[in-house]
Amino acid sequence: MAKEEVKKKKRKLKWQVKLFLVVVFIIICLFWIGPKGIFIKEYKVSSNKISKEMDGLKILQISDIHYGSTIYEKQMKNLVKKANETKPDIVIFTGDLINEKYKLTESEKISIKNSLLKINAELGKYYVLGEEDFDDAKSLLNTAGFISLDNNPQLIYSLDNNPILLIDKNASLEYFKNNPDINYFKMLVLHDPNEIDDVKENNFDVAIAGHTHNGVINIPKIKELFINGKYKKNYQKVGNTKLYINPGIGTSGLKVRLFNHPTMYLYRLNKTVAS
């Protein structure tokens, strides 16, 4: 009996050690590995509305930087480097530049502006604001050459018979009321993906958003507990619209990520033939 008790205690100890190591590993991933680095995920977006001139065009989406969370000057420089390596034709920022409770110094404002200025995009840089973006964020984006899409729809390749329309939610209702018969490629730019429900009847080709960080902890079922709203996936169809939700760069609240690295999305447009 004594030997059997010893064996049970050893087995129990082994499981306790294993559990302890798993917990330590998860904590390390959450706080030190998950939030580090910046990754690029590429999507091929195909449509017969894309003209020959636009075939292969690259749109880079950056979202939820949350400067002052896990992102500071060093990480911003890496972001610029990674962004420019993709050689995007268009860059779109989908909100939350600065962490809500973080107070920028004047030197940080200059540093952020200079970093954003160095992001290159031949056909322009555009943005929508998030719920944590106030006067500082708007000023920094404007002075860094980004164009606001707030009630300000943009036609890219406007001299082409088939331009790309970049439009935010606020402009959508009035724009399509005044232009009911447009048949070119339409991209809806949002911060909060739930807002697509207000305008989905306009049948956008693509909608891009951020905000949710895709649950921060990217484990099925568990990650959904961290997402407010009904759009839980990185990609899903909403009616006829392809909705992509970017996991963002920084963090909001707890400075953690698990199996959900800081990521920028690169959309490569692909012309298809109408069937």
C-alpha positions as CSV (number, residue, x, y, z in Angstrom):
1,M,0.0,0.0,0.0
2,A,2.8,2.4,0.8
3,K,4.4,1.9,-2.6
4,E,1.0,2.5,-4.3
5,E,0.6,5.7,-2.4
6,V,4.0,6.9,-3.4
7,K,3.2,6.2,-7.0
8,K,0.0,8.1,-6.8
9,K,1.7,11.1,-5.3
10,K,4.4,11.0,-8.0
11,R,1.7,10.9,-10.7
12,K,-0.1,13.8,-9.1
13,L,3.1,15.8,-8.8
14,K,3.9,15.2,-12.5
15,W,0.4,16.5,-13.5
16,Q,0.9,19.5,-11.2
17,V,4.2,20.3,-12.8
18,K,2.8,19.9,-16.3
19,L,-0.1,22.1,-15.5
20,F,2.2,24.7,-14.0
21,L,4.4,24.7,-17.1
22,V,1.4,25.1,-19.4
23,V,0.1,28.0,-17.3
24,V,3.6,29.6,-17.4
25,F,3.8,29.1,-21.2
26,I,0.3,30.6,-21.8
27,I,1.3,33.7,-19.6
28,I,4.5,34.1,-21.6
29,C,2.6,33.9,-24.9
30,L,-0.1,36.3,-23.7
31,F,2.2,39.1,-22.4
32,W,5.6,38.7,-24.2
33,I,5.2,36.7,-27.4
34,G,1.7,37.4,-28.7
35,P,1.9,41.2,-28.8
36,K,5.3,41.2,-30.4
37,G,6.2,41.6,-34.1
38,I,4.0,42.7,-37.1
39,F,2.7,40.2,-39.6
40,I,1.2,40.6,-43.1
41,K,-1.8,38.6,-44.2
42,E,-2.7,38.7,-47.9
43,Y,-6.1,38.3,-49.4
44,K,-6.9,38.0,-53.1
45,V,-10.1,40.0,-53.9
46,S,-11.6,39.0,-57.3
47,S,-14.3,40.8,-59.2
48,N,-15.4,41.4,-62.8
49,K,-15.8,45.1,-61.8
50,I,-12.0,45.4,-61.5
51,S,-10.6,46.9,-64.7
52,K,-7.5,45.8,-66.5
53,E,-5.6,48.9,-65.2
54,M,-6.5,48.0,-61.6
55,D,-5.6,44.3,-61.9
56,G,-3.0,43.5,-59.3
57,L,-3.5,46.7,-57.4
58,K,-2.5,46.4,-53.7
59,I,-4.5,47.9,-50.8
60,L,-2.9,47.8,-47.3
61,Q,-5.1,48.0,-44.3
62,I,-3.6,49.1,-40.9
63,S,-5.9,49.2,-37.9
64,D,-6.0,49.7,-34.1
65,I,-2.4,50.8,-33.5
66,H,-3.3,52.0,-30.0
67,Y,-0.1,53.9,-29.5
68,G,0.8,53.7,-25.8
69,S,-0.4,50.2,-25.3
70,T,2.2,47.8,-26.6
71,I,3.2,50.1,-29.5
72,Y,5.7,52.9,-29.0
73,E,8.3,54.6,-31.2
74,K,10.4,51.5,-31.9
75,Q,7.3,49.5,-32.9
76,M,6.1,52.3,-35.1
77,K,9.3,52.3,-37.1
78,N,8.9,48.5,-37.6
79,L,5.3,49.1,-38.7
80,V,6.5,51.6,-41.4
81,K,9.2,49.2,-42.5
82,K,6.7,46.3,-42.9
83,A,4.1,48.5,-44.6
84,N,6.6,49.8,-47.2
85,E,7.9,46.3,-47.9
86,T,4.5,45.4,-49.3
87,K,4.8,48.4,-51.8
88,P,1.1,49.2,-51.5
89,D,-0.8,51.4,-54.0
90,I,-3.3,52.5,-51.4
91,V,-3.1,52.5,-47.6
92,I,-6.2,52.6,-45.4
93,F,-6.1,53.1,-41.6
94,T,-9.3,51.9,-39.9
95,G,-9.2,53.7,-36.6
96,D,-7.8,53.9,-33.0
97,L,-4.4,55.4,-33.5
98,I,-3.7,56.3,-29.8
99,N,-4.7,54.4,-26.7
100,E,-7.6,56.2,-25.1
101,K,-5.9,56.7,-21.7
102,Y,-2.4,57.5,-23.0
103,K,-1.2,61.1,-22.8
104,L,1.1,61.9,-25.7
105,T,4.2,64.1,-25.2
106,E,5.0,66.6,-27.8
107,S,8.0,64.6,-28.9
108,E,5.8,61.5,-29.3
109,K,3.4,63.5,-31.5
110,I,6.3,64.5,-33.8
111,S,7.6,60.9,-33.8
112,I,4.2,59.5,-34.7
113,K,3.6,62.1,-37.4
114,N,7.1,61.4,-38.9
115,S,6.4,57.6,-38.9
116,L,3.1,58.0,-40.6
117,L,4.6,60.4,-43.2
118,K,7.1,57.7,-44.2
119,I,4.4,55.2,-45.2
120,N,4.4,55.3,-49.0
121,A,1.3,54.8,-51.2
122,E,1.3,56.1,-54.8
123,L,-2.5,56.4,-55.0
124,G,-3.1,57.8,-51.6
125,K,-3.4,57.2,-47.8
126,Y,-6.9,57.3,-46.3
127,Y,-8.5,56.9,-42.8
128,V,-11.6,56.6,-40.7
129,L,-11.6,57.3,-37.0
130,G,-12.3,54.9,-34.2
131,E,-14.0,55.5,-30.9
132,E,-10.6,56.2,-29.2
133,D,-9.6,58.8,-31.8
134,F,-9.8,62.4,-30.7
135,D,-8.3,65.7,-31.9
136,D,-4.6,64.5,-31.6
137,A,-5.3,61.4,-33.7
138,K,-7.1,63.4,-36.4
139,S,-4.4,66.1,-36.5
140,L,-1.6,63.6,-36.7
141,L,-3.2,61.6,-39.6
142,N,-4.1,64.8,-41.5
143,T,-0.6,66.3,-41.2
144,A,0.9,62.9,-42.2
145,G,-0.9,63.0,-45.6
146,F,-3.8,60.8,-44.8
147,I,-7.2,61.8,-46.3
148,S,-10.3,61.4,-44.1
149,L,-13.1,59.4,-45.6
150,D,-15.7,60.8,-43.2
151,N,-18.5,62.0,-45.5
152,N,-15.8,62.2,-48.1
153,P,-16.1,59.4,-50.7
154,Q,-13.1,58.9,-52.9
155,L,-12.9,57.6,-56.4
156,I,-9.5,56.0,-57.2
157,Y,-8.6,56.0,-60.9
158,S,-11.4,58.5,-61.5
159,L,-10.5,58.8,-65.2
160,D,-11.0,55.1,-65.7
161,N,-14.4,53.8,-66.7
162,N,-14.2,51.4,-63.7
163,P,-12.8,53.3,-60.7
164,I,-12.6,52.1,-57.1
165,L,-14.9,53.8,-54.7
166,L,-13.7,54.2,-51.1
167,I,-16.6,55.3,-48.8
168,D,-17.5,55.3,-45.2
169,K,-20.8,54.6,-43.5
170,N,-21.8,58.2,-43.1
171,A,-21.5,59.0,-46.7
172,S,-23.1,55.8,-48.0
173,L,-26.8,56.5,-47.7
174,E,-26.7,59.9,-49.5
175,Y,-24.1,58.8,-52.1
176,F,-26.1,55.8,-53.3
177,K,-29.3,57.8,-53.2
178,N,-27.8,60.3,-55.6
179,N,-25.9,57.6,-57.7
180,P,-28.3,54.7,-57.8
181,D,-26.9,53.1,-61.0
182,I,-23.2,53.0,-60.3
183,N,-21.5,49.7,-61.3
184,Y,-17.9,50.1,-60.2
185,F,-16.0,48.4,-57.4
186,K,-17.2,49.6,-54.0
187,M,-15.2,49.3,-50.8
188,L,-16.9,50.2,-47.5
189,V,-14.4,51.4,-44.9
190,L,-15.4,51.0,-41.3
191,H,-13.9,51.0,-37.8
192,D,-16.6,48.9,-36.1
193,P,-17.7,46.0,-38.3
194,N,-21.2,46.0,-36.7
195,E,-21.9,49.2,-38.5
196,I,-22.2,47.3,-41.8
197,D,-25.8,46.4,-40.8
198,D,-26.8,50.1,-41.3
199,V,-25.8,50.1,-44.9
200,K,-25.5,46.5,-46.1
201,E,-28.4,47.0,-48.6
202,N,-26.0,48.9,-50.8
203,N,-24.3,45.7,-51.7
204,F,-20.6,46.7,-51.4
205,D,-18.1,44.4,-53.1
206,V,-15.8,44.6,-50.0
207,A,-16.0,46.0,-46.5
208,I,-13.0,46.3,-44.2
209,A,-13.0,47.0,-40.5
210,G,-11.0,46.7,-37.3
211,H,-12.1,47.4,-33.7
212,T,-12.7,43.8,-32.4
213,H,-9.0,42.7,-32.5
214,N,-10.5,39.4,-33.5
215,G,-11.1,38.5,-29.9
216,V,-7.4,39.1,-28.7
217,I,-7.2,35.5,-27.6
218,N,-7.7,33.6,-30.8
219,I,-9.1,30.3,-29.6
220,P,-12.4,29.2,-31.1
221,K,-15.4,29.7,-28.8
222,I,-13.2,31.5,-26.2
223,K,-12.3,34.4,-28.5
224,E,-16.0,35.1,-29.1
225,L,-16.4,36.0,-25.5
226,F,-14.1,39.0,-26.1
227,I,-16.0,40.3,-29.2
228,N,-19.0,42.6,-28.8
229,G,-21.3,42.1,-31.7
230,K,-22.3,39.4,-34.1
231,Y,-19.3,39.4,-36.5
232,K,-16.8,37.0,-35.0
233,K,-14.6,35.9,-37.9
234,N,-11.7,37.5,-39.7
235,Y,-13.7,37.0,-42.9
236,Q,-17.4,36.4,-43.6
237,K,-20.1,37.2,-46.1
238,V,-22.7,39.8,-45.1
239,G,-25.3,39.5,-47.8
240,N,-23.4,40.1,-51.0
241,T,-20.5,41.9,-49.3
242,K,-17.2,40.3,-48.3
243,L,-16.4,41.6,-44.8
244,Y,-12.8,41.5,-43.6
245,I,-12.0,42.3,-39.9
246,N,-8.4,43.2,-39.1
247,P,-6.9,42.1,-35.8
248,G,-5.0,45.3,-35.4
249,I,-1.5,46.2,-34.2
250,G,-1.7,47.2,-30.6
251,T,-3.9,46.2,-27.7
252,S,-6.8,47.7,-25.8
253,G,-7.3,47.1,-22.1
254,L,-5.1,44.2,-21.0
255,K,-1.8,44.2,-23.0
256,V,-2.2,40.6,-24.2
257,R,-2.6,38.6,-27.4
258,L,-2.7,34.8,-27.8
259,F,-2.4,33.1,-31.2
260,N,-3.4,36.5,-32.7
261,H,-0.4,38.4,-33.8
262,P,-0.4,42.1,-34.7
263,T,-1.3,42.0,-38.3
264,M,-1.8,44.2,-41.4
265,Y,-4.0,43.0,-44.2
266,L,-2.9,43.3,-47.8
267,Y,-5.7,43.1,-50.4
268,R,-4.6,42.3,-53.9
269,L,-7.3,43.0,-56.5
270,N,-7.8,40.5,-59.2
271,K,-9.8,41.1,-62.4
272,T,-12.2,38.3,-63.4
273,V,-14.3,37.9,-66.6
274,A,-18.0,38.3,-66.2
275,S,-19.8,35.0,-66.7
